[in-house]
């Protein structure tokens, strides 16, 4: 019994991983339902023959009555339709390729909020920053890190500071004298004595 249950769970988990919907098979099933409705079969007959839920058959029957078999055609995809089409994405890409300075930003670095503003200005569609990142990946853009070295960096001034000022401001254990981390010890700087 235990082995059978484990095997069942493994098979179910395997079936769910990477499972895709077979849209053609679903449309064939709906077309078969339309044929059965045309033959005068009841919704209960269609449920039994196609082994689907009553709710689905009820919805199919209402659609079939309103628009015939063509009303049961599939959308061909799952999920919400995208708000931006290929032409919109090309317009956004052209703006992004011009660079942030050409788009009116003070620095030459793209951020997700800036890209989102460009998308909204070009298309009128506002997105959350996490979705802006998905759109950028869809367009083939990747994350680029800016150079860590500042443009204003002065290597000679840094070397001079390390040589002259650092030894003066650097704390050393000998400069503080004897001490202890415990308040009860006489040598401790925080001791009340």
DRENLO-967505 format. One record per atom (N, C-alpha, C): x, y, z; residue in three letters; atom name; residue number from 1. Coordinates in steps of 0.2 Angstrom, whole numbers, plus 2048, in hexadecimal, padded with zeros to 3 digits. Layout:
BEGIN
X:Y:Z:ALA:CA:NUM
...
//
This chain:
BEGIN
804:7FA:800:UNK:N:1
800:800:800:UNK:CA:1
804:806:800:UNK:C:1
809:806:804:UNK:N:2
80E:80C:805:UNK:CA:2
812:80D:7FE:UNK:C:2
814:808:7FB:UNK:N:3
818:808:7F5:UNK:CA:3
813:80B:7EF:UNK:C:3
80D:809:7EF:UNK:N:4
808:80B:7EA:UNK:CA:4
807:812:7EB:UNK:C:4
806:815:7F1:UNK:N:5
805:81C:7F2:UNK:CA:5
80B:820:7F0:UNK:C:5
811:81E:7F2:UNK:N:6
817:821:7F0:UNK:CA:6
818:821:7E8:UNK:C:6
817:81C:7E5:UNK:N:7
817:81B:7DE:UNK:CA:7
812:820:7DB:UNK:C:7
80C:820:7DD:UNK:N:8
807:825:7DB:UNK:CA:8
809:82C:7DB:UNK:C:8
80C:82E:7E1:UNK:N:9
80E:835:7E2:UNK:CA:9
814:837:7DD:UNK:C:9
818:832:7DC:UNK:N:10
81E:833:7D8:UNK:CA:10
81B:834:7D1:UNK:C:10
817:830:7CF:UNK:N:11
814:831:7C8:UNK:CA:11
810:837:7C7:UNK:C:11
80C:839:7CC:UNK:N:12
808:840:7CC:UNK:CA:12
80D:846:7CC:UNK:C:12
812:845:7D0:UNK:N:13
817:84B:7D0:UNK:CA:13
81B:84B:7C9:UNK:C:13
81D:846:7C6:UNK:N:14
820:846:7C0:UNK:CA:14
81B:848:7BA:UNK:C:14
815:847:7BB:UNK:N:15
810:849:7B6:UNK:CA:15
810:851:7B6:UNK:C:15
810:854:7BC:UNK:N:16
80F:85B:7BD:UNK:CA:16
815:85F:7BB:UNK:C:16
81B:85C:7BB:UNK:N:17
821:860:7BA:UNK:CA:17
822:861:7B2:UNK:C:17
822:867:7B0:UNK:N:18
822:868:7A9:UNK:CA:18
81C:866:7A5:UNK:C:18
817:865:7A8:UNK:N:19
811:863:7A4:UNK:CA:19
80E:869:7A1:UNK:C:19
80C:868:79A:UNK:N:20
809:86D:796:UNK:CA:20
802:86B:795:UNK:C:20
7FE:870:793:UNK:N:21
7F7:86E:791:UNK:CA:21
7F7:86D:78A:UNK:C:21
7F3:868:788:UNK:N:22
7F3:866:781:UNK:CA:22
7EC:86A:77F:UNK:C:22
7EE:86F:77C:UNK:N:23
7E8:874:77A:UNK:CA:23
7E4:871:774:UNK:C:23
7E8:86D:770:UNK:N:24
7E4:86A:76A:UNK:CA:24
7DF:864:76D:UNK:C:24
7E2:860:772:UNK:N:25
7DD:85B:774:UNK:CA:25
7D7:85E:778:UNK:C:25
7D8:864:77B:UNK:N:26
7D3:867:77F:UNK:CA:26
7CE:86A:779:UNK:C:26
7D0:86D:774:UNK:N:27
7CC:86F:76F:UNK:CA:27
7C8:869:76B:UNK:C:27
7CB:864:76A:UNK:N:28
7C8:85E:767:UNK:CA:28
7C2:85B:76C:UNK:C:28
7C4:85C:773:UNK:N:29
7BE:85A:777:UNK:CA:29
7B8:85E:777:UNK:C:29
7BA:865:777:UNK:N:30
7B4:86A:776:UNK:CA:30
7B0:869:770:UNK:C:30
7B4:867:76A:UNK:N:31
7B1:866:764:UNK:CA:31
7AC:860:764:UNK:C:31
7AF:85B:767:UNK:N:32
7AB:855:768:UNK:CA:32
7A5:856:76C:UNK:C:32
7A5:85A:771:UNK:N:33
79F:85C:775:UNK:CA:33
79A:860:771:UNK:C:33
79D:864:76D:UNK:N:34
798:868:768:UNK:CA:34
795:863:764:UNK:C:34
798:85E:761:UNK:N:35
795:859:75D:UNK:CA:35
790:855:761:UNK:C:35
791:853:767:UNK:N:36
78C:850:76B:UNK:CA:36
786:854:76D:UNK:C:36
787:85B:76E:UNK:N:37
782:85F:76F:UNK:CA:37
77D:860:769:UNK:C:37
780:860:763:UNK:N:38
77D:860:75C:UNK:CA:38
779:85A:75B:UNK:C:38
77B:854:75E:UNK:N:39
777:84E:75D:UNK:CA:39
772:84D:762:UNK:C:39
771:852:767:UNK:N:40
76C:852:76C:UNK:CA:40
76D:84F:772:UNK:C:40
774:84E:773:UNK:N:41
776:84B:77A:UNK:CA:41
775:850:77F:UNK:C:41
773:84D:785:UNK:N:42
773:851:78B:UNK:CA:42
77A:853:78E:UNK:C:42
77A:858:792:UNK:N:43
780:85A:795:UNK:CA:43
783:854:799:UNK:C:43
77E:851:79D:UNK:N:44
781:84B:7A1:UNK:CA:44
784:846:79C:UNK:C:44
781:844:796:UNK:N:45
784:840:792:UNK:CA:45
78B:842:790:UNK:C:45
78C:848:78E:UNK:N:46
792:84B:78C:UNK:CA:46
797:84A:792:UNK:C:46
795:84C:798:UNK:N:47
79A:84B:79E:UNK:CA:47
79C:844:79E:UNK:C:47
798:83F:79E:UNK:N:48
79A:838:79E:UNK:CA:48
79E:836:798:UNK:C:48
79C:838:792:UNK:N:49
7A0:835:78D:UNK:CA:49
7A7:839:78C:UNK:C:49
7A8:83F:78E:UNK:N:50
7AE:842:78D:UNK:CA:50
7B2:842:794:UNK:C:50
7AF:840:799:UNK:N:51
7B2:840:7A0:UNK:CA:51
7B5:846:7A2:UNK:C:51
7B1:84C:7A2:UNK:N:52
7B2:852:7A4:UNK:CA:52
7AD:855:7A9:UNK:C:52
7AF:85A:7AC:UNK:N:53
7AA:85D:7B2:UNK:CA:53
7A4:85F:7AF:UNK:C:53
79F:85F:7B3:UNK:N:54
798:862:7B1:UNK:CA:54
799:86A:7B0:UNK:C:54
79D:86D:7B4:UNK:N:55
79D:874:7B3:UNK:CA:55
7A0:876:7AC:UNK:C:55
7A5:872:7AA:UNK:N:56
7A8:873:7A3:UNK:CA:56
7A3:872:79E:UNK:C:56
79F:86D:79E:UNK:N:57
79A:86B:799:UNK:CA:57
795:870:799:UNK:C:57
793:873:79F:UNK:N:58
78E:878:79F:UNK:CA:58
790:87E:79C:UNK:C:58
796:880:79D:UNK:N:59
799:886:79A:UNK:CA:59
799:885:792:UNK:C:59
79C:87F:790:UNK:N:60
79C:87D:789:UNK:CA:60
795:87E:786:UNK:C:60
790:87B:789:UNK:N:61
78A:87B:786:UNK:CA:61
787:882:785:UNK:C:61
788:886:78A:UNK:N:62
786:88D:78A:UNK:CA:62
789:891:784:UNK:C:62
790:88F:783:UNK:N:63
794:892:77E:UNK:CA:63
791:890:777:UNK:C:63
790:889:777:UNK:N:64
78E:886:770:UNK:CA:64
787:889:76E:UNK:C:64
783:88A:773:UNK:N:65
77C:88C:771:UNK:CA:65
77C:893:76F:UNK:C:65
781:897:772:UNK:N:66
782:89E:770:UNK:CA:66
785:89F:769:UNK:C:66
78A:89B:768:UNK:N:67
78F:89C:762:UNK:CA:67
790:896:75E:UNK:C:67
78D:890:75F:UNK:N:68
78F:88A:75B:UNK:CA:68
795:887:75D:UNK:C:68
798:883:758:UNK:N:69
79E:87F:75A:UNK:CA:69
7A4:884:759:UNK:C:69
7A4:88A:756:UNK:N:70
7A9:88E:755:UNK:CA:70
7AA:892:75C:UNK:C:70
7A5:892:760:UNK:N:71
7A6:895:767:UNK:CA:71
7AA:891:76C:UNK:C:71
7AB:88B:76A:UNK:N:72
7AF:886:76E:UNK:CA:72
7B6:885:76C:UNK:C:72
7B8:889:767:UNK:N:73
7BF:889:765:UNK:CA:73
7C3:88C:76B:UNK:C:73
7CA:889:76B:UNK:N:74
7CE:88B:770:UNK:CA:74
7D2:892:76F:UNK:C:74
7D4:895:774:UNK:N:75
7D8:89B:773:UNK:CA:75
7DF:89A:771:UNK:C:75
7E1:894:771:UNK:N:76
7E8:892:76F:UNK:CA:76
7ED:893:774:UNK:C:76
7EC:896:77A:UNK:N:77
7F1:897:77F:UNK:CA:77
7EE:898:785:UNK:C:77
7F2:897:78B:UNK:N:78
7EF:898:791:UNK:CA:78
7F1:89F:794:UNK:C:78
7ED:8A1:799:UNK:N:79
7EF:8A7:79C:UNK:CA:79
7ED:8AE:799:UNK:C:79
7EE:8B3:79C:UNK:N:80
7EC:8BA:79A:UNK:CA:80
7F0:8BC:794:UNK:C:80
7ED:8BF:78F:UNK:N:81
7F1:8C1:789:UNK:CA:81
7F5:8C7:78B:UNK:C:81
7FB:8C7:788:UNK:N:82
800:8CC:78A:UNK:CA:82
7FD:8D3:788:UNK:C:82
7FF:8D8:78B:UNK:N:83
7FD:8DF:78A:UNK:CA:83
801:8E3:785:UNK:C:83
808:8E0:784:UNK:N:84
80C:8E3:77F:UNK:CA:84
80D:8DE:779:UNK:C:84
80C:8E0:773:UNK:N:85
80E:8DC:76D:UNK:CA:85
815:8DD:76B:UNK:C:85
817:8D9:766:UNK:N:86
81E:8DA:763:UNK:CA:86
820:8E1:761:UNK:C:86
81B:8E4:75E:UNK:N:87
81C:8EB:75C:UNK:CA:87
81E:8F0:762:UNK:C:87
81A:8EF:767:UNK:N:88
81B:8F3:76D:UNK:CA:88
822:8F1:770:UNK:C:88
824:8EB:770:UNK:N:89
82A:8E9:773:UNK:CA:89
830:8EC:76F:UNK:C:89
82F:8EC:768:UNK:N:90
834:8EF:764:UNK:CA:90
835:8F7:765:UNK:C:90
830:8FA:766:UNK:N:91
830:901:768:UNK:CA:91
834:902:76E:UNK:C:91
832:8FE:773:UNK:N:92
835:8FF:77A:UNK:CA:92
83D:8FD:779:UNK:C:92
83E:8F8:775:UNK:N:93
846:8F6:774:UNK:CA:93
849:8FC:771:UNK:C:93
846:8FF:76C:UNK:N:94
84A:905:769:UNK:CA:94
84B:90B:76E:UNK:C:94
846:90C:772:UNK:N:95
847:911:777:UNK:CA:95
84D:90F:77C:UNK:C:95
84D:909:77E:UNK:N:96
852:907:783:UNK:CA:96
859:907:780:UNK:C:96
859:905:77A:UNK:N:97
860:905:776:UNK:CA:97
863:90C:776:UNK:C:97
85F:911:776:UNK:N:98
861:918:776:UNK:CA:98
865:91A:77C:UNK:C:98
863:916:782:UNK:N:99
867:917:788:UNK:CA:99
863:91C:78D:UNK:C:99
864:91B:793:UNK:N:100
861:91F:798:UNK:CA:100
862:927:797:UNK:C:100
868:929:795:UNK:N:101
869:930:795:UNK:CA:101
864:933:78F:UNK:C:101
864:930:78A:UNK:N:102
85F:932:784:UNK:CA:102
858:932:786:UNK:C:102
856:92E:78B:UNK:N:103
84F:92E:78D:UNK:CA:103
84E:932:793:UNK:C:103
853:937:795:UNK:N:104
852:93C:79A:UNK:CA:104
854:93A:7A1:UNK:C:104
858:935:7A2:UNK:N:105
85A:933:7A8:UNK:CA:105
861:936:7AA:UNK:C:105
862:938:7B0:UNK:N:106
869:93B:7B2:UNK:CA:106
86F:937:7B1:UNK:C:106
86E:930:7B2:UNK:N:107
874:92C:7B2:UNK:CA:107
873:927:7AC:UNK:C:107
878:924:7AA:UNK:N:108
878:91F:7A4:UNK:CA:108
877:918:7A7:UNK:C:108
872:917:7AB:UNK:N:109
871:910:7AD:UNK:CA:109
86A:90F:7AE:UNK:C:109
868:909:7AB:UNK:N:110
861:907:7AB:UNK:CA:110
85F:904:7B1:UNK:C:110
859:906:7B4:UNK:N:111
856:902:7BA:UNK:CA:111
850:8FF:7B8:UNK:C:111
84D:8FB:7BC:UNK:N:112
846:8F8:7BA:UNK:CA:112
841:8FD:7BA:UNK:C:112
841:902:7BF:UNK:N:113
83C:907:7BF:UNK:CA:113
83D:90C:7B9:UNK:C:113
843:90D:7B7:UNK:N:114
844:911:7B1:UNK:CA:114
841:90E:7AB:UNK:C:114
843:907:7AA:UNK:N:115
840:904:7A4:UNK:CA:115
839:903:7A4:UNK:C:115
836:903:7AA:UNK:N:116
82F:903:7AB:UNK:CA:116
82C:909:7A9:UNK:C:116
82F:90F:7AA:UNK:N:117
82D:915:7A8:UNK:CA:117
82D:916:7A1:UNK:C:117
832:913:79D:UNK:N:118
833:913:796:UNK:CA:118
82D:90F:793:UNK:C:118
82C:909:796:UNK:N:119
827:905:793:UNK:CA:119
820:909:794:UNK:C:119
81F:90C:799:UNK:N:120
818:910:79A:UNK:CA:120
818:915:795:UNK:C:120
81D:919:794:UNK:N:121
81D:91F:790:UNK:CA:121
81C:91D:788:UNK:C:121
81F:917:787:UNK:N:122
81F:915:780:UNK:CA:122
818:911:77E:UNK:C:122
815:90D:783:UNK:N:123
80F:909:782:UNK:CA:123
809:90B:786:UNK:C:123
80A:90F:78B:UNK:N:124
804:911:78F:UNK:CA:124
803:90B:794:UNK:C:124
807:906:795:UNK:N:125
806:900:799:UNK:CA:125
80B:901:79F:UNK:C:125
808:901:7A5:UNK:N:126
80C:901:7AB:UNK:CA:126
80D:8FA:7AE:UNK:C:126
813:8F8:7AF:UNK:N:127
815:8F2:7B2:UNK:CA:127
819:8F3:7B9:UNK:C:127
818:8ED:7BD:UNK:N:128
81C:8ED:7C3:UNK:CA:128
823:8EB:7C1:UNK:C:128
828:8ED:7C6:UNK:N:129
82F:8EC:7C4:UNK:CA:129
831:8E5:7C3:UNK:C:129
82D:8E0:7C6:UNK:N:130
82F:8D9:7C5:UNK:CA:130
82D:8D7:7BE:UNK:C:130
827:8DA:7BC:UNK:N:131
825:8D8:7B5:UNK:CA:131
829:8DB:7B0:UNK:C:131
82C:8E1:7B1:UNK:N:132
830:8E5:7AD:UNK:CA:132
836:8E0:7AC:UNK:C:132
839:8DD:7B1:UNK:N:133
83E:8D9:7B0:UNK:CA:133
83D:8D3:7AB:UNK:C:133
837:8D0:7AC:UNK:N:134
834:8CB:7A8:UNK:CA:134
834:8CD:7A0:UNK:C:134
832:8D3:79F:UNK:N:135
831:8D6:799:UNK:CA:135
838:8D6:796:UNK:C:135
83D:8D9:79A:UNK:N:136
844:8DA:797:UNK:CA:136
847:8D3:795:UNK:C:136
846:8CE:79A:UNK:N:137
849:8C7:798:UNK:CA:137
845:8C5:791:UNK:C:137
83F:8C6:791:UNK:N:138
83B:8C4:78B:UNK:CA:138
83E:8C7:784:UNK:C:138
841:8CE:785:UNK:N:139
844:8D1:780:UNK:CA:139
84B:8CF:77F:UNK:C:139
84E:8CB:783:UNK:N:140
855:8C9:782:UNK:CA:140
85A:8CD:786:UNK:C:140
857:8D2:78A:UNK:N:141
85C:8D6:78E:UNK:CA:141
85E:8D2:794:UNK:C:141
864:8D4:797:UNK:N:142
866:8D0:79D:UNK:CA:142
869:8D6:7A2:UNK:C:142
86A:8D4:7A8:UNK:N:143
86C:8D8:7AD:UNK:CA:143
873:8DA:7AC:UNK:C:143
875:8E0:7AC:UNK:N:144
87C:8E2:7AC:UNK:CA:144
87E:8E6:7B2:UNK:C:144
883:8E4:7B5:UNK:N:145
886:8E8:7BB:UNK:CA:145
88A:8EE:7B8:UNK:C:145
889:8F4:7BB:UNK:N:146
88E:8F9:7BA:UNK:CA:146
895:8F8:7BC:UNK:C:146
89A:8FB:7B9:UNK:N:147
8A0:8FB:7BC:UNK:CA:147
8A1:8FD:7C3:UNK:C:147
8A4:8FA:7C7:UNK:N:148
8A5:8FB:7CE:UNK:CA:148
8A9:902:7D0:UNK:C:148
8AD:904:7CB:UNK:N:149
8B2:909:7CC:UNK:CA:149
8AE:910:7CA:UNK:C:149
8AE:915:7CE:UNK:N:150
8AB:91B:7CD:UNK:CA:150
8AF:91F:7C8:UNK:C:150
8AB:923:7C4:UNK:N:151
8AF:927:7BF:UNK:CA:151
8B3:92C:7C2:UNK:C:151
8B1:92F:7C8:UNK:N:152
8B4:934:7CB:UNK:CA:152
8BA:932:7CF:UNK:C:152
8BC:92B:7CF:UNK:N:153
8C1:928:7D3:UNK:CA:153
8C8:92B:7D2:UNK:C:153
8CB:92D:7D7:UNK:N:154
8D2:930:7D6:UNK:CA:154
8D7:92C:7DA:UNK:C:154
8DA:927:7D6:UNK:N:155
8DF:922:7D9:UNK:CA:155
8E5:925:7DD:UNK:C:155
8E7:92B:7DB:UNK:N:156
8ED:92E:7DE:UNK:CA:156
8EB:931:7E5:UNK:C:156
8E5:934:7E5:UNK:N:157
8E2:937:7EC:UNK:CA:157
8E1:931:7F1:UNK:C:157
8DE:92B:7EE:UNK:N:158
8DD:926:7F3:UNK:CA:158
8E4:923:7F5:UNK:C:158
8E9:923:7F1:UNK:N:159
8F0:920:7F3:UNK:CA:159
8F3:925:7F9:UNK:C:159
8F2:92B:7F7:UNK:N:160
8F4:930:7FC:UNK:CA:160
8F1:930:803:UNK:C:160
8EA:92F:803:UNK:N:161
8E6:92E:809:UNK:CA:161
8E8:928:80D:UNK:C:161
8E9:923:809:UNK:N:162
8EB:91C:80D:UNK:CA:162
8F2:91D:810:UNK:C:162
8F7:921:80D:UNK:N:163
8FE:922:80F:UNK:CA:163
8FE:927:815:UNK:C:163
8FA:92C:814:UNK:N:164
8FB:932:819:UNK:CA:164
8F6:932:81F:UNK:C:164
8EF:931:81D:UNK:N:165
8EA:932:822:UNK:CA:165
8E8:92C:825:UNK:C:165
8E8:926:822:UNK:N:166
8E6:920:825:UNK:CA:166
8EA:91E:82B:UNK:C:166
8F1:91E:82B:UNK:N:167
8F4:91D:831:UNK:CA:167
8F2:921:837:UNK:C:167
8F1:928:836:UNK:N:168
8EF:92C:83B:UNK:CA:168
8E8:92B:83E:UNK:C:168
8E3:928:83A:UNK:N:169
8DC:927:83C:UNK:CA:169
8DB:920:83F:UNK:C:169
8E0:91C:83D:UNK:N:170
8DF:915:83E:UNK:CA:170
8E0:913:846:UNK:C:170
8DB:910:849:UNK:N:171
8DB:90E:850:UNK:CA:171
8E0:908:851:UNK:C:171
8E4:908:856:UNK:N:172
8E8:903:857:UNK:CA:172
8E7:901:85F:UNK:C:172
8E8:8FA:860:UNK:N:173
8E7:8F8:867:UNK:CA:173
8EC:8FB:86C:UNK:C:173
8F2:8FD:86A:UNK:N:174
8F7:900:86F:UNK:CA:174
8F5:907:871:UNK:C:174
8F2:90A:86C:UNK:N:175
8F0:911:86E:UNK:CA:175
8EB:912:873:UNK:C:175
8E6:90D:874:UNK:N:176
8E1:90E:879:UNK:CA:176
8E3:90C:880:UNK:C:176
8E9:908:881:UNK:N:177
8EB:906:887:UNK:CA:177
8E7:900:88A:UNK:C:177
8E9:8FE:890:UNK:N:178
8E5:8F8:893:UNK:CA:178
8DE:8F9:893:UNK:C:178
8DA:8F3:892:UNK:N:179
8D3:8F4:893:UNK:CA:179
8D0:8ED:893:UNK:C:179
8CA:8ED:894:UNK:N:180
8C6:8E6:895:UNK:CA:180
8BF:8E7:893:UNK:C:180
8BD:8E2:890:UNK:N:181
8B6:8E2:88E:UNK:CA:181
8B1:8E1:893:UNK:C:181
8B3:8E0:899:UNK:N:182
8AE:8DF:89F:UNK:CA:182
8AE:8E5:8A3:UNK:C:182
8A8:8E7:8A5:UNK:N:183
8A8:8ED:8A9:UNK:CA:183
8AA:8EC:8B0:UNK:C:183
8AB:8E6:8B3:UNK:N:184
8AD:8E5:8BA:UNK:CA:184
8B5:8E5:8BB:UNK:C:184
8B8:8E5:8B5:UNK:N:185
8C0:8E5:8B6:UNK:CA:185
8C2:8ED:8B6:UNK:C:185
8C7:8EE:8BA:UNK:N:186
8CA:8F4:8BB:UNK:CA:186
8CC:8F8:8B5:UNK:C:186
8CF:8F4:8B0:UNK:N:187
8D2:8F6:8AA:UNK:CA:187
8CD:8F8:8A5:UNK:C:187
8C7:8F7:8A6:UNK:N:188
8C2:8F8:8A1:UNK:CA:188
8C0:900:8A1:UNK:C:188
8C0:902:89A:UNK:N:189
8BE:909:899:UNK:CA:189
8B7:90A:89C:UNK:C:189
8B3:906:89C:UNK:N:190
8AC:907:89E:UNK:CA:190
8AB:905:8A6:UNK:C:190
8B1:904:8A9:UNK:N:191
8B0:902:8B1:UNK:CA:191
8AF:909:8B4:UNK:C:191
8AA:908:8B9:UNK:N:192
8A9:90E:8BD:UNK:CA:192
8AE:911:8C2:UNK:C:192
8B4:90D:8C3:UNK:N:193
8B9:90F:8C7:UNK:CA:193
8BE:913:8C4:UNK:C:193
//
